[in-house]
């Protein structure tokens, strides 16, 4: 996204990404004889596409206009904590004090990450950071909505329906904001890679994971995003990896692992509902 968004703009880039992903997934679904399954909870799948693709993808693309890919990927690691918080509010899920501690630690990591920008006059950077955090929050909402409304739906049909929904939401806006200068060939190659590898194939795997292990555990795949985001940003885009980013990444990942029980502490459980012991 960061290598391409300057040529397309956030909305046109993501519109191309989700539209091509939808076409790719429709072809795969047809080859597997799954067209009939596309109608299962289709409107819910469309809404998930808006919450889990159209909005967060656009927010992240917008953020990478200003902040590095590595920085944006660290913010993305907040997704599991948002998923847990939404599950707590929505479903009344019980979770341990260790999870609360993990959320606090994760937020501390974000503070470390953005500390040098607090008080900055660069409003663009602050908006970019806010966009990255909001994208992670939307991922958390979408994961729980999938849990609530789309259990038992074929993951390939769900991924296809979601990208159709994202396309319907973004394509009209992309026409309005389409860049005056046609993006370069390399930018189009990046957009196609985003569509097929990073969206089509990735979401089939992700929705299958949601079905099998649940929202809180499935979203822990974001543990790996900062690692790869920072690595590829440095290798391909010559991004500078600062000590602050590495420390913040470590703190956020520690908090997320506590919050998702990857690291377990024998502490008391709490619930969103008032219960007497």
DRENPA-3360 file (N, C-alpha, C; in nm, 2 decimals, always signed):
BEGIN
1 = XXXXXXXX = +0.08/-0.12/+0.00/+0.00/+0.00/+0.00/+0.09/+0.13/+0.00 ~ +0.19/+0.13/+0.08/+0.27/+0.25/+0.09/+0.34/+0.28/-0.04 ~ +0.38/+0.18/-0.11/+0.45/+0.20/-0.23/+0.36/+0.25/-0.34 ~ +0.23/+0.23/-0.33/+0.13/+0.25/-0.44/+0.04/+0.37/-0.41 ~ +0.01/+0.39/-0.28/-0.10/+0.49/-0.25/-0.08/+0.63/-0.30 ~ +0.05/+0.67/-0.31/+0.08/+0.81/-0.36/+0.03/+0.83/-0.50 ~ +0.03/+0.72/-0.58/-0.01/+0.73/-0.72/-0.16/+0.72/-0.74 ~ -0.22/+0.63/-0.66/-0.37/+0.61/-0.68/-0.45/+0.70/-0.59;
9 = XXXXXXXX = -0.40/+0.73/-0.47/-0.48/+0.79/-0.36/-0.55/+0.67/-0.28 ~ -0.58/+0.70/-0.16/-0.63/+0.59/-0.07/-0.76/+0.52/-0.12 ~ -0.86/+0.60/-0.16/-0.99/+0.53/-0.20/-0.98/+0.46/-0.33 ~ -0.92/+0.52/-0.44/-0.91/+0.45/-0.56/-0.82/+0.32/-0.55 ~ -0.71/+0.33/-0.47/-0.63/+0.21/-0.45/-0.71/+0.10/-0.39 ~ -0.78/+0.13/-0.28/-0.85/+0.02/-0.21/-0.97/-0.03/-0.30 ~ -1.03/+0.06/-0.37/-1.14/+0.02/-0.46/-1.09/-0.08/-0.56 ~ -0.98/-0.05/-0.62/-0.92/-0.15/-0.72/-0.88/-0.28/-0.65;
17 = XXXXXXXX = -0.83/-0.27/-0.53/-0.79/-0.38/-0.45/-0.90/-0.48/-0.43 ~ -1.01/-0.42/-0.37/-1.13/-0.51/-0.34/-1.20/-0.56/-0.46 ~ -1.21/-0.47/-0.56/-1.28/-0.51/-0.68/-1.21/-0.63/-0.75 ~ -1.08/-0.62/-0.77/-1.00/-0.73/-0.83/-1.01/-0.85/-0.74 ~ -1.00/-0.83/-0.61/-1.02/-0.95/-0.52/-1.15/-1.02/-0.53 ~ -1.26/-0.94/-0.55/-1.39/-0.99/-0.57/-1.40/-1.08/-0.70 ~ -1.34/-1.02/-0.80/-1.34/-1.10/-0.93/-1.26/-1.23/-0.92 ~ -1.15/-1.22/-0.86/-1.07/-1.34/-0.83/-1.14/-1.44/-0.75;
25 = XXXXXXXX = -1.21/-1.40/-0.64/-1.28/-1.49/-0.56/-1.40/-1.55/-0.62 ~ -1.47/-1.47/-0.71/-1.58/-1.52/-0.78/-1.54/-1.63/-0.88 ~ -1.43/-1.62/-0.94/-1.38/-1.72/-1.03/-1.35/-1.85/-0.95 ~ -1.28/-1.83/-0.84/-1.24/-1.95/-0.76/-1.37/-2.02/-0.71 ~ -1.47/-1.94/-0.66/-1.59/-1.99/-0.61/-1.67/-2.07/-0.72 ~ -1.67/-2.01/-0.84/-1.73/-2.08/-0.95/-1.66/-2.21/-0.99 ~ -1.53/-2.21/-0.99/-1.46/-2.34/-1.01/-1.49/-2.44/-0.91 ~ -1.52/-2.40/-0.79/-1.55/-2.50/-0.69/-1.70/-2.53/-0.67;
33 = XXXXXXXX = -1.78/-2.47/-0.77/-1.92/-2.50/-0.77/-1.99/-2.44/-0.64 ~ -1.95/-2.33/-0.60/-2.00/-2.27/-0.47/-2.09/-2.15/-0.49 ~ -2.14/-2.13/-0.61/-2.22/-2.01/-0.64/-2.34/-2.00/-0.55 ~ -2.41/-2.12/-0.53/-2.53/-2.12/-0.45/-2.50/-2.07/-0.30 ~ -2.38/-2.10/-0.26/-2.34/-2.06/-0.12/-2.32/-1.91/-0.10 ~ -2.31/-1.84/-0.21/-2.29/-1.70/-0.20/-2.41/-1.63/-0.15 ~ -2.52/-1.69/-0.17/-2.65/-1.63/-0.12/-2.67/-1.64/+0.03 ~ -2.59/-1.73/+0.10/-2.61/-1.75/+0.24/-2.56/-1.63/+0.32;
41 = XXXXXXXX = -2.66/-1.56/+0.38/-2.63/-1.44/+0.46/-2.56/-1.34/+0.38 ~ -2.60/-1.32/+0.26/-2.52/-1.23/+0.17/-2.51/-1.09/+0.22 ~ -2.62/-1.04/+0.27/-2.62/-0.90/+0.32/-2.53/-0.88/+0.44 ~ -2.52/-0.98/+0.53/-2.43/-0.98/+0.64/-2.28/-0.98/+0.59 ~ -2.26/-1.06/+0.48/-2.13/-1.07/+0.42/-2.09/-0.93/+0.36 ~ -2.18/-0.87/+0.30/-2.16/-0.73/+0.25/-2.12/-0.64/+0.36 ~ -2.19/-0.64/+0.47/-2.16/-0.55/+0.58/-2.02/-0.58/+0.64 ~ -1.99/-0.71/+0.65/-1.85/-0.74/+0.69/-1.75/-0.69/+0.60;
49 = XXXXXXXX = -1.78/-0.69/+0.47/-1.69/-0.63/+0.37/-1.66/-0.49/+0.39 ~ -1.76/-0.41/+0.43/-1.74/-0.27/+0.46/-1.66/-0.25/+0.59 ~ -1.70/-0.33/+0.69/-1.63/-0.32/+0.82/-1.49/-0.37/+0.83 ~ -1.47/-0.48/+0.75/-1.34/-0.55/+0.76/-1.25/-0.52/+0.64 ~ -1.30/-0.46/+0.54/-1.21/-0.43/+0.42/-1.22/-0.28/+0.38 ~ -1.34/-0.24/+0.33/-1.35/-0.11/+0.27/-1.30/+0.00/+0.36 ~ -1.35/+0.00/+0.49/-1.31/+0.11/+0.58/-1.17/+0.10/+0.63 ~ -1.13/-0.02/+0.69/-1.00/-0.03/+0.75/-0.89/-0.02/+0.64;
57 = XXXXXXXX = -0.91/-0.08/+0.53/-0.81/-0.08/+0.42/-0.78/+0.07/+0.38 ~ -0.89/+0.14/+0.36/-0.88/+0.28/+0.32/-0.81/+0.37/+0.43 ~ -0.84/+0.34/+0.56/-0.78/+0.41/+0.67/-0.63/+0.38/+0.67 ~ -0.59/+0.26/+0.65/-0.45/+0.22/+0.66/-0.38/+0.28/+0.54 ~ -0.44/+0.28/+0.42/-0.38/+0.34/+0.30/-0.36/+0.49/+0.33 ~ -0.46/+0.55/+0.38/-0.44/+0.70/+0.42/-0.33/+0.72/+0.51 ~ -0.32/+0.63/+0.61/-0.21/+0.65/+0.71/-0.07/+0.64/+0.65 ~ -0.06/+0.55/+0.55/+0.07/+0.53/+0.49/+0.11/+0.64/+0.40;
65 = XXXXXXXX = +0.02/+0.74/+0.38/+0.07/+0.86/+0.30/+0.16/+0.94/+0.39 ~ +0.16/+0.92/+0.52/+0.23/+1.00/+0.61/+0.33/+0.92/+0.70 ~ +0.29/+0.81/+0.75/+0.37/+0.73/+0.84/+0.43/+0.61/+0.76 ~ +0.53/+0.55/+0.81/+0.60/+0.44/+0.74/+0.51/+0.31/+0.75 ~ +0.54/+0.22/+0.66/+0.47/+0.09/+0.66/+0.49/+0.02/+0.79 ~ +0.62/+0.02/+0.84/+0.65/-0.04/+0.97/+0.57/+0.02/+1.08 ~ +0.56/+0.15/+1.09/+0.48/+0.22/+1.19/+0.33/+0.18/+1.18 ~ +0.28/+0.18/+1.06/+0.14/+0.14/+1.05/+0.11/+0.00/+1.09;
73 = XXXXXXXX = +0.21/-0.09/+1.06/+0.19/-0.23/+1.09/+0.19/-0.25/+1.24 ~ +0.27/-0.17/+1.32/+0.26/-0.18/+1.46/+0.13/-0.15/+1.52 ~ +0.07/-0.04/+1.47/-0.07/+0.00/+1.51/-0.17/-0.11/+1.48 ~ -0.15/-0.19/+1.37/-0.24/-0.30/+1.33/-0.24/-0.41/+1.44 ~ -0.13/-0.42/+1.52/-0.12/-0.52/+1.62/-0.21/-0.50/+1.73 ~ -0.28/-0.39/+1.73/-0.38/-0.36/+1.84/-0.51/-0.44/+1.81 ~ -0.53/-0.50/+1.69/-0.65/-0.56/+1.65/-0.70/-0.66/+1.75 ~ -0.62/-0.76/+1.80/-0.68/-0.86/+1.90/-0.73/-0.79/+2.02;
81 = XXXXXXXX = -0.67/-0.69/+2.07/-0.72/-0.62/+2.19/-0.86/-0.56/+2.17 ~ -0.87/-0.50/+2.05/-1.00/-0.44/+2.02/-1.11/-0.55/+2.00 ~ -1.07/-0.67/+1.95/-1.16/-0.78/+1.93/-1.21/-0.83/+2.07 ~ -1.11/-0.84/+2.16/-1.15/-0.88/+2.30/-1.24/-0.78/+2.37 ~ -1.21/-0.65/+2.35/-1.30/-0.55/+2.41/-1.44/-0.55/+2.36 ~ -1.45/-0.56/+2.22/-1.58/-0.57/+2.16/-1.66/-0.69/+2.21 ~ -1.59/-0.81/+2.22/-1.65/-0.93/+2.27/-1.70/-0.91/+2.41 ~ -1.62/-0.84/+2.49/-1.66/-0.82/+2.63/-1.79/-0.74/+2.64;
89 = XXXXXXXX = -1.80/-0.63/+2.56/-1.91/-0.54/+2.56/-2.03/-0.61/+2.49 ~ -2.01/-0.68/+2.38/-2.12/-0.73/+2.30/-2.17/-0.86/+2.35 ~ -2.08/-0.95/+2.39/-2.12/-1.09/+2.43/-2.11/-1.11/+2.58 ~ -2.05/-1.02/+2.65/-2.03/-1.04/+2.79/-1.93/-1.15/+2.82 ~ -1.84/-1.17/+2.73/-1.73/-1.27/+2.74/-1.66/-1.24/+2.87 ~ -1.63/-1.35/+2.94/-1.55/-1.34/+3.06/-1.40/-1.34/+3.02 ~ -1.32/-1.27/+3.09/-1.18/-1.28/+3.07/-1.11/-1.24/+3.20 ~ -0.98/-1.28/+3.21/-0.91/-1.26/+3.33/-0.85/-1.12/+3.34;
97 = XXXXXXXX = -0.81/-1.09/+3.46/-0.75/-0.97/+3.49/-0.62/-0.96/+3.41 ~ -0.56/-1.07/+3.38/-0.44/-1.07/+3.29/-0.47/-1.01/+3.16 ~ -0.59/-1.03/+3.11/-0.63/-0.97/+2.98/-0.64/-0.82/+2.99 ~ -0.70/-0.78/+3.10/-0.71/-0.63/+3.12/-0.56/-0.57/+3.13 ~ -0.48/-0.65/+3.20/-0.34/-0.60/+3.21/-0.28/-0.59/+3.08 ~ -0.30/-0.69/+2.99/-0.25/-0.69/+2.86/-0.30/-0.57/+2.78 ~ -0.42/-0.54/+2.79/-0.47/-0.42/+2.72/-0.40/-0.29/+2.77 ~ -0.38/-0.28/+2.90/-0.31/-0.16/+2.95/-0.17/-0.16/+2.89;
105 = XXXXXXXX = -0.10/-0.27/+2.89/+0.04/-0.28/+2.84/+0.04/-0.25/+2.70 ~ -0.06/-0.30/+2.62/-0.06/-0.27/+2.48/-0.08/-0.12/+2.45 ~ -0.17/-0.06/+2.53/-0.19/+0.09/+2.51/-0.06/+0.16/+2.55 ~ +0.01/+0.11/+2.65/+0.14/+0.18/+2.69/+0.23/+0.17/+2.57 ~ +0.23/+0.06/+2.50/+0.32/+0.05/+2.38/+0.28/+0.15/+2.27 ~ +0.15/+0.18/+2.26/+0.11/+0.28/+2.16/+0.16/+0.41/+2.20 ~ +0.15/+0.44/+2.33/+0.20/+0.57/+2.39/+0.35/+0.58/+2.36 ~ +0.43/+0.48/+2.38/+0.57/+0.48/+2.35/+0.59/+0.51/+2.20;
113 = XXXXXXXX = +0.51/+0.44/+2.11/+0.53/+0.46/+1.97/+0.50/+0.60/+1.92 ~ +0.40/+0.66/+1.98/+0.36/+0.80/+1.93/+0.42/+0.91/+2.01 ~ +0.49/+0.88/+2.12/+0.53/+0.98/+2.21/+0.60/+1.10/+2.15 ~ +0.69/+1.07/+2.05/+0.77/+1.18/+1.99/+0.68/+1.27/+1.90 ~ +0.56/+1.22/+1.88/+0.47/+1.30/+1.79/+0.36/+1.38/+1.87 ~ +0.35/+1.35/+2.00/+0.26/+1.42/+2.09/+0.30/+1.57/+2.10 ~ +0.21/+1.65/+2.07/+0.24/+1.80/+2.07/+0.30/+1.84/+1.94 ~ +0.31/+1.75/+1.84/+0.37/+1.79/+1.71/+0.27/+1.88/+1.64;
121 = XXXXXXXX = +0.32/+1.96/+1.56/+0.23/+2.05/+1.48/+0.20/+1.98/+1.34 ~ +0.25/+1.86/+1.33/+0.22/+1.79/+1.20/+0.09/+1.72/+1.22 ~ -0.02/+1.79/+1.18/-0.15/+1.73/+1.20/-0.17/+1.61/+1.11 ~ -0.10/+1.60/+1.00/-0.11/+1.49/+0.91/-0.07/+1.36/+0.98 ~ +0.04/+1.37/+1.05/+0.09/+1.25/+1.12/+0.00/+1.20/+1.23 ~ -0.06/+1.30/+1.30/-0.15/+1.26/+1.41/-0.28/+1.20/+1.35 ~ -0.33/+1.25/+1.24/-0.45/+1.20/+1.17/-0.42/+1.06/+1.12 ~ -0.29/+1.04/+1.07/-0.25/+0.91/+1.02/-0.25/+0.80/+1.13;
129 = XXXXXXXX = -0.20/+0.84/+1.24/-0.19/+0.75/+1.36/-0.34/+0.72/+1.40 ~ -0.42/+0.82/+1.41/-0.56/+0.79/+1.45/-0.63/+0.70/+1.35 ~ -0.60/+0.72/+1.22/-0.66/+0.63/+1.12/-0.62/+0.49/+1.14 ~ -0.49/+0.47/+1.17/-0.44/+0.33/+1.19/-0.50/+0.26/+1.31 ~ -0.52/+0.34/+1.42/-0.59/+0.28/+1.54/-0.73/+0.25/+1.51 ~ -0.80/+0.34/+1.44/-0.94/+0.32/+1.40/-0.96/+0.20/+1.31 ~ -0.86/+0.18/+1.22/-0.87/+0.06/+1.14/-0.86/-0.07/+1.22 ~ -0.77/-0.07/+1.32/-0.76/-0.19/+1.41/-0.89/-0.21/+1.49;
137 = XXXXXXXX = -0.95/-0.10/+1.53/-1.08/-0.11/+1.60/-1.19/-0.17/+1.51 ~ -1.19/-0.13/+1.39/-1.29/-0.18/+1.29/-1.27/-0.33/+1.27 ~ -1.14/-0.37/+1.26/-1.11/-0.52/+1.24/-1.17/-0.60/+1.36 ~ -1.16/-0.54/+1.48/-1.21/-0.60/+1.60/-1.36/-0.62/+1.60 ~ -1.43/-0.51/+1.55/-1.58/-0.51/+1.54/-1.62/-0.62/+1.43 ~ -1.55/-0.62/+1.32/-1.58/-0.71/+1.21/-1.57/-0.85/+1.25 ~ -1.46/-0.88/+1.33/-1.44/-1.02/+1.37/-1.55/-1.07/+1.46 ~ -1.60/-0.98/+1.55/-1.71/-1.02/+1.64/-1.84/-1.03/+1.56;
145 = XXXXXXXX = -1.86/-0.94/+1.47/-1.98/-0.94/+1.39/-1.99/-1.08/+1.31 ~ -1.87/-1.12/+1.26/-1.87/-1.25/+1.19/-1.90/-1.36/+1.28 ~ -1.85/-1.35/+1.40/-1.88/-1.45/+1.51/-2.03/-1.46/+1.54 ~ -2.09/-1.34/+1.54/-2.23/-1.33/+1.58/-2.33/-1.37/+1.47 ~ -2.30/-1.34/+1.35/-2.39/-1.35/+1.24/-2.36/-1.45/+1.13 ~ -2.23/-1.49/+1.12/-2.19/-1.57/+1.01/-2.13/-1.70/+1.04 ~ -2.16/-1.76/+1.16/-2.11/-1.89/+1.19/-2.16/-1.99/+1.09 ~ -2.08/-2.08/+1.05/-2.12/-2.19/+0.96/-2.12/-2.16/+0.81;
153 = XXXXXXXX = -2.09/-2.03/+0.78/-2.09/-2.00/+0.64/-1.96/-2.04/+0.57 ~ -1.97/-2.09/+0.45/-1.85/-2.13/+0.38/-1.75/-2.01/+0.37 ~ -1.62/-2.03/+0.42/-1.53/-1.92/+0.43/-1.50/-1.86/+0.29 ~ -1.50/-1.94/+0.18/-1.48/-1.89/+0.05/-1.59/-1.80/+0.01 ~ -1.72/-1.84/+0.03/-1.83/-1.77/+0.00/-1.84/-1.64/+0.08 ~ -1.80/-1.65/+0.21/-1.80/-1.53/+0.30/-1.69/-1.43/+0.25 ~ -1.58/-1.48/+0.21/-1.47/-1.39/+0.16/-1.51/-1.32/+0.03 ~ -1.58/-1.40/-0.05/-1.63/-1.34/-0.18/-1.73/-1.23/-0.16;
161 = XXXXXXXX = -1.83/-1.27/-0.08/-1.94/-1.17/-0.05/-1.89/-1.04/+0.02 ~ -1.79/-1.06/+0.11/-1.73/-0.94/+0.17/-1.66/-0.85/+0.08 ~ -1.59/-0.91/-0.02/-1.52/-0.82/-0.12/-1.62/-0.76/-0.22 ~ -1.73/-0.83/-0.25/-1.83/-0.76/-0.33/-1.89/-0.64/-0.25 ~ -1.92/-0.66/-0.12/-1.97/-0.55/-0.04/-1.87/-0.43/-0.04 ~ -1.74/-0.46/-0.02/-1.64/-0.36/-0.01/-1.64/-0.28/-0.15 ~ -1.65/-0.36/-0.26/-1.64/-0.30/-0.39/-1.76/-0.21/-0.41 ~ -1.88/-0.25/-0.37/-2.00/-0.17/-0.39/-1.99/-0.04/-0.31;
169 = XXXXXXXX = -1.92/-0.04/-0.20/-1.91/+0.07/-0.11/-1.81/+0.17/-0.17 ~ -1.70/+0.12/-0.23/-1.59/+0.21/-0.27/-1.59/+0.25/-0.42 ~ -1.64/+0.17/-0.50/-1.62/+0.20/-0.65/-1.68/+0.34/-0.69 ~ -1.80/+0.37/-0.64/-1.86/+0.51/-0.68/-1.77/+0.62/-0.63 ~ -1.71/+0.60/-0.51/-1.62/+0.71/-0.45/-1.49/+0.71/-0.53 ~ -1.44/+0.59/-0.58/-1.32/+0.59/-0.65/-1.33/+0.66/-0.79 ~ -1.45/+0.66/-0.85/-1.48/+0.73/-0.97/-1.46/+0.88/-0.95 ~ -1.51/+0.93/-0.84/-1.50/+1.07/-0.81/-1.36/+1.11/-0.78;
177 = XXXXXXXX = -1.28/+1.03/-0.71/-1.15/+1.07/-0.67/-1.04/+1.00/-0.75 ~ -1.07/+0.95/-0.87/-0.97/+0.89/-0.95/-0.86/+0.99/-0.99 ~ -0.73/+0.94/-0.98/-0.62/+1.04/-1.00/-0.62/+1.09/-1.15 ~ -0.59/+1.21/-1.16/-0.58/+1.27/-1.30/-0.47/+1.21/-1.38 ~ -0.36/+1.17/-1.32/-0.25/+1.10/-1.39/-0.27/+0.95/-1.37 ~ -0.27/+0.87/-1.48/-0.29/+0.73/-1.46/-0.17/+0.67/-1.39 ~ -0.19/+0.58/-1.29/-0.08/+0.52/-1.21/+0.01/+0.44/-1.30 ~ +0.13/+0.43/-1.26/+0.23/+0.36/-1.34/+0.21/+0.21/-1.34;
185 = XXXXXXXX = +0.28/+0.15/-1.43/+0.27/+0.00/-1.45/+0.30/-0.07/-1.32 ~ +0.41/-0.02/-1.25/+0.45/-0.09/-1.12/+0.35/-0.07/-1.02 ~ +0.28/+0.05/-1.02/+0.17/+0.07/-0.92/+0.06/-0.03/-0.94 ~ +0.03/-0.05/-1.07/-0.08/-0.15/-1.10/-0.04/-0.29/-1.06 ~ +0.09/-0.33/-1.08/+0.13/-0.46/-1.03/+0.12/-0.47/-0.88 ~ +0.15/-0.37/-0.81/+0.13/-0.37/-0.66/-0.02/-0.38/-0.63 ~ -0.10/-0.31/-0.70/-0.25/-0.32/-0.67/-0.30/-0.46/-0.70 ~ -0.25/-0.53/-0.80/-0.30/-0.66/-0.83/-0.25/-0.76/-0.72;
193 = XXXXXXXX = -0.12/-0.74/-0.68/-0.07/-0.82/-0.57/-0.15/-0.80/-0.44 ~ -0.19/-0.68/-0.41/-0.27/-0.65/-0.30/-0.40/-0.73/-0.31 ~ -0.46/-0.73/-0.43/-0.59/-0.78/-0.45/-0.59/-0.94/-0.44 ~ -0.50/-1.00/-0.50/-0.50/-1.15/-0.51/-0.43/-1.21/-0.38 ~ -0.31/-1.17/-0.36/-0.23/-1.24/-0.25/-0.28/-1.19/-0.11 ~ -0.28/-1.05/-0.10/-0.31/-0.99/+0.03/-0.45/-0.98/+0.07 ~ -0.54/-1.01/-0.03/-0.69/-0.99/+0.00/-0.76/-1.12/-0.03 ~ -0.76/-1.16/-0.16/-0.84/-1.28/-0.20/-0.79/-1.41/-0.12;
201 = XXXXXXXX = -0.67/-1.44/-0.14/-0.62/-1.57/-0.07/-0.62/-1.55/+0.08 ~ -0.57/-1.43/+0.12/-0.56/-1.41/+0.27/-0.69/-1.42/+0.34 ~ -0.80/-1.37/+0.28/-0.93/-1.37/+0.35/-0.99/-1.50/+0.35 ~ -0.97/-1.59/+0.25/-1.02/-1.72/+0.26/-0.96/-1.79/+0.38 ~ -0.83/-1.78/+0.40/-0.76/-1.84/+0.51/-0.82/-1.78/+0.64 ~ -0.83/-1.64/+0.65/-0.87/-1.57/+0.77/-1.01/-1.61/+0.81 ~ -1.11/-1.61/+0.72/-1.24/-1.65/+0.76/-1.26/-1.80/+0.80 ~ -1.18/-1.88/+0.74/-1.17/-2.02/+0.78/-1.12/-2.03/+0.93;
209 = XXXXXXXX = -1.02/-1.95/+0.96/-0.96/-1.94/+1.09/-1.06/-1.89/+1.19 ~ -1.14/-1.79/+1.15/-1.24/-1.73/+1.24/-1.35/-1.84/+1.27 ~ -1.38/-1.92/+1.17/-1.48/-2.03/+1.19/-1.43/-2.13/+1.29 ~ -1.30/-2.16/+1.28/-1.24/-2.28/+1.36/-1.20/-2.24/+1.50 ~ -1.14/-2.12/+1.52/-1.09/-2.09/+1.65/-1.15/-1.97/+1.72 ~ -1.23/-1.89/+1.65/-1.30/-1.78/+1.71/-1.23/-1.65/+1.69 ~ -1.29/-1.53/+1.72/-1.24/-1.40/+1.68/-1.12/-1.37/+1.76 ~ -1.11/-1.39/+1.89/-1.00/-1.35/+1.97/-0.87/-1.42/+1.93;
217 = XXXXXXXX = -0.88/-1.55/+1.90/-0.76/-1.62/+1.86/-0.72/-1.60/+1.72 ~ -0.82/-1.59/+1.63/-0.79/-1.57/+1.49/-0.72/-1.43/+1.47 ~ -0.76/-1.33/+1.54/-0.70/-1.20/+1.52/-0.55/-1.20/+1.57 ~ -0.51/-1.30/+1.64/-0.37/-1.30/+1.69/-0.27/-1.32/+1.57 ~ -0.32/-1.34/+1.45/-0.23/-1.34/+1.34/-0.16/-1.21/+1.32 ~ -0.23/-1.11/+1.38/-0.17/-0.97/+1.37/-0.04/-0.96/+1.45 ~ -0.01/-1.06/+1.53/+0.13/-1.06/+1.60/+0.24/-1.05/+1.50 ~ +0.21/-1.11/+1.38/+0.32/-1.12/+1.28/+0.33/-1.00/+1.19;
225 = XXXXXXXX = +0.22/-0.92/+1.19/+0.22/-0.80/+1.10/+0.33/-0.70/+1.13 ~ +0.36/-0.66/+1.25/+0.47/-0.57/+1.27/+0.60/-0.62/+1.23 ~ +0.62/-0.75/+1.26/+0.75/-0.82/+1.22/+0.78/-0.80/+1.07 ~ +0.68/-0.85/+0.99/+0.69/-0.84/+0.85/+0.69/-0.70/+0.80 ~ +0.60/-0.62/+0.86/+0.58/-0.48/+0.81/+0.71/-0.40/+0.83 ~ +0.78/-0.41/+0.95/+0.90/-0.35/+0.97/+1.01/-0.40/+0.88 ~ +1.02/-0.53/+0.87/+1.12/-0.60/+0.79/+1.11/-0.56/+0.64 ~ +1.00/-0.57/+0.58/+0.98/-0.54/+0.44/+0.99/-0.39/+0.42;
233 = XXXXXXXX = +0.95/-0.31/+0.51/+0.96/-0.16/+0.50/+1.11/-0.12/+0.49 ~ +1.19/-0.19/+0.57/+1.33/-0.16/+0.57/+1.40/-0.21/+0.45 ~ +1.36/-0.33/+0.41/+1.43/-0.40/+0.29/+1.39/-0.34/+0.16 ~ +1.26/-0.31/+0.14/+1.21/-0.26/+0.01/+1.20/-0.11/+0.00 ~ +1.16/-0.05/+0.11/+1.13/+0.10/+0.10/+1.24/+0.18/+0.17 ~ +1.34/+0.11/+0.22/+1.45/+0.18/+0.29/+1.40/+0.26/+0.41 ~ +1.30/+0.21/+0.48/+1.25/+0.28/+0.60/+1.35/+0.26/+0.71 ~ +1.36/+0.37/+0.79/+1.45/+0.36/+0.91/+1.38/+0.29/+1.03;
241 = XXXXXXXX = +1.44/+0.19/+1.08/+1.39/+0.12/+1.20/+1.45/+0.18/+1.32 ~ +1.37/+0.26/+1.40/+1.43/+0.33/+1.52/+1.41/+0.24/+1.64 ~ +1.49/+0.27/+1.74/+1.48/+0.20/+1.87/+1.34/+0.21/+1.93 ~ +1.28/+0.33/+1.91/+1.15/+0.36/+1.97/+1.05/+0.26/+1.90 ~ +1.05/+0.24/+1.77/+0.96/+0.15/+1.70/+0.98/+0.01/+1.75 ~ +1.10/-0.04/+1.77/+1.13/-0.17/+1.82/+1.08/-0.19/+1.96 ~ +1.10/-0.10/+2.05/+1.06/-0.11/+2.19/+0.90/-0.11/+2.19 ~ +0.84/-0.02/+2.12/+0.70/-0.01/+2.11/+0.64/-0.14/+2.06;
249 = XXXXXXXX = +0.70/-0.20/+1.96/+0.65/-0.32/+1.90/+0.66/-0.43/+2.01 ~ +0.77/-0.44/+2.08/+0.78/-0.54/+2.18/+0.68/-0.52/+2.29 ~ +0.65/-0.40/+2.34/+0.55/-0.37/+2.44/+0.41/-0.41/+2.39 ~ +0.38/-0.37/+2.27/+0.24/-0.40/+2.22/+0.22/-0.55/+2.20 ~ +0.32/-0.62/+2.15/+0.31/-0.76/+2.14/+0.30/-0.83/+2.27 ~ +0.37/-0.78/+2.37/+0.36/-0.84/+2.51/+0.22/-0.82/+2.56 ~ +0.17/-0.70/+2.54/+0.03/-0.67/+2.59/-0.07/-0.76/+2.52 ~ -0.05/-0.77/+2.39/-0.15/-0.85/+2.31/-0.14/-1.00/+2.35;
257 = XXXXXXXX = -0.02/-1.05/+2.37/-0.01/-1.19/+2.41/-0.07/-1.21/+2.55 ~ -0.06/-1.12/+2.64/-0.12/-1.13/+2.77/-0.28/-1.12/+2.75 ~ -0.32/-1.03/+2.67/-0.47/-1.01/+2.65/-0.53/-1.14/+2.58 ~ -0.46/-1.21/+2.50/-0.51/-1.32/+2.43/-0.47/-1.46/+2.49 ~ -0.41/-1.46/+2.61/-0.38/-1.58/+2.68/-0.26/-1.66/+2.62 ~ -0.19/-1.59/+2.53/-0.07/-1.66/+2.48/+0.03/-1.67/+2.60 ~ +0.03/-1.56/+2.68/+0.10/-1.57/+2.80/+0.00/-1.57/+2.91 ~ +0.00/-1.67/+3.00/-0.11/-1.69/+3.09/-0.06/-1.65/+3.23;
265 = XXXXXXXX = -0.15/-1.58/+3.30/-0.12/-1.54/+3.44/-0.24/-1.59/+3.52 ~ -0.22/-1.65/+3.64/-0.33/-1.70/+3.72/-0.40/-1.60/+3.80 ~ -0.48/-1.51/+3.73/-0.55/-1.40/+3.79/-0.70/-1.42/+3.78 ~ -0.78/-1.34/+3.85/-0.92/-1.36/+3.86/-0.99/-1.32/+3.73 ~ -1.10/-1.39/+3.70/-1.18/-1.36/+3.58/-1.28/-1.25/+3.62 ~ -1.31/-1.17/+3.52/-1.42/-1.07/+3.53/-1.52/-1.09/+3.42 ~ -1.63/-1.03/+3.43/-1.73/-1.04/+3.33/-1.80/-0.90/+3.31 ~ -1.86/-0.88/+3.19/-1.92/-0.75/+3.17/-2.05/-0.74/+3.24;
273 = XXXXX = -2.11/-0.86/+3.29/-2.23/-0.86/+3.37/-2.20/-0.87/+3.51 ~ -2.28/-0.80/+3.60/-2.26/-0.80/+3.74/-2.29/-0.94/+3.79 ~ -2.19/-1.01/+3.85/-2.22/-1.14/+3.91/-2.17/-1.15/+4.05 ~ -2.24/-1.21/+4.13/-2.20/-1.23/+4.27/-2.13/-1.37/+4.29 ~ -2.03/-1.37/+4.37/-1.96/-1.50/+4.38/-2.02/-1.57/+4.50;
% end
